[in-house]
Amino acid sequence: MHFTPNAEKIRRWREERHWSQEHLAAVAGIGVRTVQRIENGEAASNETLMALAAAFSVEIAALTDDAAIKAEAHVKAKTEKKLADLRLAFVINFASYIFGMLVFAGISFGDGSGGRTMMWPTIWWTVVIVGFGLVVAIVEWVAKQNQGQKAHAPER
């Protein structure tokens, strides 16, 4: 499978590092002629792009104009953002839960009922927060499973 590398970006990154084409080829473990072809805008194999990405310490998507790779990187970033948002929402809700439990305890033990006044709200709020935690855990697990399947999927 061949991809269209961004020749201008690769040349610019090489020059910013003050590397010759020969040096880039040596660092990446590819031929000088391959570097020349890529910088002239010719297609490159996935293995060549992986070698260049390793040499520049970037993701392959940063080197290519391939829409599929860019779309996959965009979806991955979007998924990671959504997971981070979900984790943050859980932390905020859990902090509210802890504060609420302290308030409920104060109410229950302060009214002389022996701690039973806020028993049912405490039980139901606990059920809700545990359910939210379960949702977060399942979403995390599914995301990891999907990521693992994509890593082991054969290329088309």
C-alpha positions, 0 to 999 in steps of 0.5 A: 500500500502506498501513501502520498507523503507531504513532500514540502513538510518532509523537506522543511523538517529535514532542513530545519534540523540541518540534515542532508538527504543522506543523513535523513536516509541514514537515520530512517534506515532508507535509501537516499534515492527514496528520500529524493523521490519522496521530496519530489512528491512521489508515493511512499510505502507504509514502511518508508513512512513509518521509518521517516516518522520514527526519524522525525519522532512524529505520527505517520499522519503528520507526514502524509496527505492521505485522507484516510490516515488523517481521518483516522487520526482525527477520529482517534483524537476525537475519541480520546477527547470524549473519553477525557470529558467522560472521565472529568464528568465522573470525577465532578459527579463523584466529588458532588456525591461525596459532598452530598453524603456529608450533607446527608450525614449532617442532616440525618444525625443532626435531627435526632432520627439516628441517621435514618432521615436521609437513608433513601436519598443516600441509597439512590444517589449511591446507585446512580453514582455506581451506575455512572462509574459502570458506564465509564468503565464499559466505555473505557473497555470498549474503546480499548477493545476497538483500539486493539482491533484496529491495531491488529486489523490487516491493511487493505 
